[in-house]
């Protein structure tokens, strides 16, 4: 799925394509850090409470898809 997301995200950036691709590559780090944070939350607050973190992430993704990506 990532190659499709990558291609769609860079479409229309023109002279900013290299900067946009760098930001997208940095976003991959979130996939490595967020599970660690959720594990820390699970250890300190409980497994059920740790799922608040991905809920916030999905809310942000929904916001970006519905409103944030439009100029």
Buried (B, 14 or more C-beta within 10 A) or exposed (E): EEEEEBEEBBEEEEEEEEEBBEEBEEEEEEEEEBEEEBEEBBEEEEEEEBEEBEEEEEEEEEEEEEEEEEE
